[in-house]
């Protein structure tokens, strides 16, 4: 290699380094602008309010819905016809 070639390679490296420095400053976010506001979460407490009696059946096995247990008179439960 000639000395002119080495000088040209050094100039290209310096120019590309300066160019990439300014491009990276424009692309990447600064630490001061990286902060984000978030919603504050209420702490969990041991207090639990009683559910509404319109939706909560306390006398049922499944407290969310009443249970009906009846004798099934249908001999073939998977057929389309029902015996009622």
PyMOL commands that place a pseudoatom at each C-alpha (Angstrom):
pseudoatom trace, name=CA, resn=UNK, resi=1, chain=A, elem=C, hetatm=0, pos=[0.000, 0.000, 0.000]
pseudoatom trace, name=CA, resn=UNK, resi=2, chain=A, elem=C, hetatm=0, pos=[1.081, 3.481, -0.684]
pseudoatom trace, name=CA, resn=UNK, resi=3, chain=A, elem=C, hetatm=0, pos=[1.116, 6.170, 1.941]
pseudoatom trace, name=CA, resn=UNK, resi=4, chain=A, elem=C, hetatm=0, pos=[-1.733, 7.963, 0.108]
pseudoatom trace, name=CA, resn=UNK, resi=5, chain=A, elem=C, hetatm=0, pos=[-3.937, 4.884, 0.523]
pseudoatom trace, name=CA, resn=UNK, resi=6, chain=A, elem=C, hetatm=0, pos=[-3.274, 4.684, 4.266]
pseudoatom trace, name=CA, resn=UNK, resi=7, chain=A, elem=C, hetatm=0, pos=[-4.061, 8.399, 4.660]
pseudoatom trace, name=CA, resn=UNK, resi=8, chain=A, elem=C, hetatm=0, pos=[-7.311, 7.954, 2.717]
pseudoatom trace, name=CA, resn=UNK, resi=9, chain=A, elem=C, hetatm=0, pos=[-8.345, 5.006, 4.904]
pseudoatom trace, name=CA, resn=UNK, resi=10, chain=A, elem=C, hetatm=0, pos=[-7.618, 7.020, 8.080]
pseudoatom trace, name=CA, resn=UNK, resi=11, chain=A, elem=C, hetatm=0, pos=[-9.673, 9.963, 6.781]
pseudoatom trace, name=CA, resn=UNK, resi=12, chain=A, elem=C, hetatm=0, pos=[-12.595, 7.650, 5.916]
pseudoatom trace, name=CA, resn=UNK, resi=13, chain=A, elem=C, hetatm=0, pos=[-12.456, 6.084, 9.409]
pseudoatom trace, name=CA, resn=UNK, resi=14, chain=A, elem=C, hetatm=0, pos=[-12.442, 9.489, 11.130]
pseudoatom trace, name=CA, resn=UNK, resi=15, chain=A, elem=C, hetatm=0, pos=[-15.299, 10.842, 8.995]
pseudoatom trace, name=CA, resn=UNK, resi=16, chain=A, elem=C, hetatm=0, pos=[-17.405, 7.706, 9.514]
pseudoatom trace, name=CA, resn=UNK, resi=17, chain=A, elem=C, hetatm=0, pos=[-16.745, 7.795, 13.283]
pseudoatom trace, name=CA, resn=UNK, resi=18, chain=A, elem=C, hetatm=0, pos=[-17.883, 11.420, 13.545]
pseudoatom trace, name=CA, resn=UNK, resi=19, chain=A, elem=C, hetatm=0, pos=[-20.912, 10.712, 11.340]
pseudoatom trace, name=CA, resn=UNK, resi=20, chain=A, elem=C, hetatm=0, pos=[-21.930, 7.638, 13.380]
pseudoatom trace, name=CA, resn=UNK, resi=21, chain=A, elem=C, hetatm=0, pos=[-21.492, 9.579, 16.641]
pseudoatom trace, name=CA, resn=UNK, resi=22, chain=A, elem=C, hetatm=0, pos=[-23.998, 12.243, 15.590]
pseudoatom trace, name=CA, resn=UNK, resi=23, chain=A, elem=C, hetatm=0, pos=[-26.432, 9.706, 14.113]
pseudoatom trace, name=CA, resn=UNK, resi=24, chain=A, elem=C, hetatm=0, pos=[-26.378, 7.660, 17.332]
pseudoatom trace, name=CA, resn=UNK, resi=25, chain=A, elem=C, hetatm=0, pos=[-27.056, 10.804, 19.392]
pseudoatom trace, name=CA, resn=UNK, resi=26, chain=A, elem=C, hetatm=0, pos=[-30.133, 11.451, 17.257]
pseudoatom trace, name=CA, resn=UNK, resi=27, chain=A, elem=C, hetatm=0, pos=[-31.424, 7.866, 17.366]
pseudoatom trace, name=CA, resn=UNK, resi=28, chain=A, elem=C, hetatm=0, pos=[-30.860, 6.737, 20.948]
pseudoatom trace, name=CA, resn=UNK, resi=29, chain=A, elem=C, hetatm=0, pos=[-32.827, 8.215, 23.841]
pseudoatom trace, name=CA, resn=UNK, resi=30, chain=A, elem=C, hetatm=0, pos=[-31.102, 10.224, 26.539]
pseudoatom trace, name=CA, resn=UNK, resi=31, chain=A, elem=C, hetatm=0, pos=[-31.376, 8.892, 30.116]
pseudoatom trace, name=CA, resn=UNK, resi=32, chain=A, elem=C, hetatm=0, pos=[-33.204, 12.048, 31.215]
pseudoatom trace, name=CA, resn=UNK, resi=33, chain=A, elem=C, hetatm=0, pos=[-36.047, 11.405, 28.742]
pseudoatom trace, name=CA, resn=UNK, resi=34, chain=A, elem=C, hetatm=0, pos=[-36.238, 7.667, 29.452]
pseudoatom trace, name=CA, resn=UNK, resi=35, chain=A, elem=C, hetatm=0, pos=[-38.463, 8.120, 32.483]
pseudoatom trace, name=CA, resn=UNK, resi=36, chain=A, elem=C, hetatm=0, pos=[-42.139, 7.265, 32.258]
pseudoatom trace, name=CA, resn=UNK, resi=37, chain=A, elem=C, hetatm=0, pos=[-45.032, 8.050, 34.583]
pseudoatom trace, name=CA, resn=UNK, resi=38, chain=A, elem=C, hetatm=0, pos=[-46.959, 5.077, 35.914]
pseudoatom trace, name=CA, resn=UNK, resi=39, chain=A, elem=C, hetatm=0, pos=[-50.169, 4.642, 37.837]
pseudoatom trace, name=CA, resn=UNK, resi=40, chain=A, elem=C, hetatm=0, pos=[-49.773, 4.218, 41.584]
pseudoatom trace, name=CA, resn=UNK, resi=41, chain=A, elem=C, hetatm=0, pos=[-51.136, 0.896, 42.805]
pseudoatom trace, name=CA, resn=UNK, resi=42, chain=A, elem=C, hetatm=0, pos=[-53.138, 0.761, 46.016]
pseudoatom trace, name=CA, resn=UNK, resi=43, chain=A, elem=C, hetatm=0, pos=[-51.662, -1.580, 48.630]
pseudoatom trace, name=CA, resn=UNK, resi=44, chain=A, elem=C, hetatm=0, pos=[-53.458, -4.860, 49.335]
pseudoatom trace, name=CA, resn=UNK, resi=45, chain=A, elem=C, hetatm=0, pos=[-55.365, -4.843, 52.606]
pseudoatom trace, name=CA, resn=UNK, resi=46, chain=A, elem=C, hetatm=0, pos=[-57.031, -7.514, 54.715]
pseudoatom trace, name=CA, resn=UNK, resi=47, chain=A, elem=C, hetatm=0, pos=[-60.395, -5.765, 54.496]
pseudoatom trace, name=CA, resn=UNK, resi=48, chain=A, elem=C, hetatm=0, pos=[-62.761, -7.467, 52.065]
pseudoatom trace, name=CA, resn=UNK, resi=49, chain=A, elem=C, hetatm=0, pos=[-66.224, -5.967, 51.546]
pseudoatom trace, name=CA, resn=UNK, resi=50, chain=A, elem=C, hetatm=0, pos=[-69.257, -8.261, 51.629]
pseudoatom trace, name=CA, resn=UNK, resi=51, chain=A, elem=C, hetatm=0, pos=[-70.582, -9.038, 48.133]
pseudoatom trace, name=CA, resn=UNK, resi=52, chain=A, elem=C, hetatm=0, pos=[-73.948, -7.756, 46.995]
pseudoatom trace, name=CA, resn=UNK, resi=53, chain=A, elem=C, hetatm=0, pos=[-76.776, -10.080, 48.065]
pseudoatom trace, name=CA, resn=UNK, resi=54, chain=A, elem=C, hetatm=0, pos=[-78.409, -9.708, 44.635]
pseudoatom trace, name=CA, resn=UNK, resi=55, chain=A, elem=C, hetatm=0, pos=[-75.542, -11.633, 43.066]
pseudoatom trace, name=CA, resn=UNK, resi=56, chain=A, elem=C, hetatm=0, pos=[-74.272, -13.767, 45.948]
pseudoatom trace, name=CA, resn=UNK, resi=57, chain=A, elem=C, hetatm=0, pos=[-76.397, -16.706, 47.138]
pseudoatom trace, name=CA, resn=UNK, resi=58, chain=A, elem=C, hetatm=0, pos=[-75.042, -17.724, 50.552]
pseudoatom trace, name=CA, resn=UNK, resi=59, chain=A, elem=C, hetatm=0, pos=[-77.166, -20.880, 50.811]
pseudoatom trace, name=CA, resn=UNK, resi=60, chain=A, elem=C, hetatm=0, pos=[-75.930, -22.447, 47.556]
pseudoatom trace, name=CA, resn=UNK, resi=61, chain=A, elem=C, hetatm=0, pos=[-73.038, -24.883, 47.178]
pseudoatom trace, name=CA, resn=UNK, resi=62, chain=A, elem=C, hetatm=0, pos=[-71.650, -22.686, 44.394]
pseudoatom trace, name=CA, resn=UNK, resi=63, chain=A, elem=C, hetatm=0, pos=[-72.150, -19.256, 45.937]
pseudoatom trace, name=CA, resn=UNK, resi=64, chain=A, elem=C, hetatm=0, pos=[-72.532, -17.566, 42.563]
pseudoatom trace, name=CA, resn=UNK, resi=65, chain=A, elem=C, hetatm=0, pos=[-75.637, -19.475, 41.403]
pseudoatom trace, name=CA, resn=UNK, resi=66, chain=A, elem=C, hetatm=0, pos=[-78.447, -21.531, 42.975]
pseudoatom trace, name=CA, resn=UNK, resi=67, chain=A, elem=C, hetatm=0, pos=[-78.234, -25.307, 42.508]
pseudoatom trace, name=CA, resn=UNK, resi=68, chain=A, elem=C, hetatm=0, pos=[-81.184, -27.456, 41.414]
pseudoatom trace, name=CA, resn=UNK, resi=69, chain=A, elem=C, hetatm=0, pos=[-80.723, -31.186, 41.945]
pseudoatom trace, name=CA, resn=UNK, resi=70, chain=A, elem=C, hetatm=0, pos=[-83.545, -33.272, 40.443]
pseudoatom trace, name=CA, resn=UNK, resi=71, chain=A, elem=C, hetatm=0, pos=[-83.913, -36.855, 39.328]
pseudoatom trace, name=CA, resn=UNK, resi=72, chain=A, elem=C, hetatm=0, pos=[-83.195, -37.343, 35.635]
pseudoatom trace, name=CA, resn=UNK, resi=73, chain=A, elem=C, hetatm=0, pos=[-85.981, -39.401, 34.013]
pseudoatom trace, name=CA, resn=UNK, resi=74, chain=A, elem=C, hetatm=0, pos=[-84.421, -39.407, 30.570]
pseudoatom trace, name=CA, resn=UNK, resi=75, chain=A, elem=C, hetatm=0, pos=[-83.188, -42.946, 29.791]
pseudoatom trace, name=CA, resn=UNK, resi=76, chain=A, elem=C, hetatm=0, pos=[-81.112, -41.751, 26.862]
pseudoatom trace, name=CA, resn=UNK, resi=77, chain=A, elem=C, hetatm=0, pos=[-79.583, -38.410, 27.912]
pseudoatom trace, name=CA, resn=UNK, resi=78, chain=A, elem=C, hetatm=0, pos=[-77.611, -37.903, 24.695]
pseudoatom trace, name=CA, resn=UNK, resi=79, chain=A, elem=C, hetatm=0, pos=[-80.535, -38.109, 22.302]
pseudoatom trace, name=CA, resn=UNK, resi=80, chain=A, elem=C, hetatm=0, pos=[-82.412, -35.161, 20.794]
pseudoatom trace, name=CA, resn=UNK, resi=81, chain=A, elem=C, hetatm=0, pos=[-85.756, -36.082, 22.409]
pseudoatom trace, name=CA, resn=UNK, resi=82, chain=A, elem=C, hetatm=0, pos=[-86.379, -35.414, 26.101]
pseudoatom trace, name=CA, resn=UNK, resi=83, chain=A, elem=C, hetatm=0, pos=[-88.802, -37.137, 28.473]
pseudoatom trace, name=CA, resn=UNK, resi=84, chain=A, elem=C, hetatm=0, pos=[-90.282, -34.509, 30.736]
for i in range(1, 84): cmd.bond("trace and resi %d" % i, "trace and resi %d" % (i + 1))
show_as sticks, trace
zoom trace
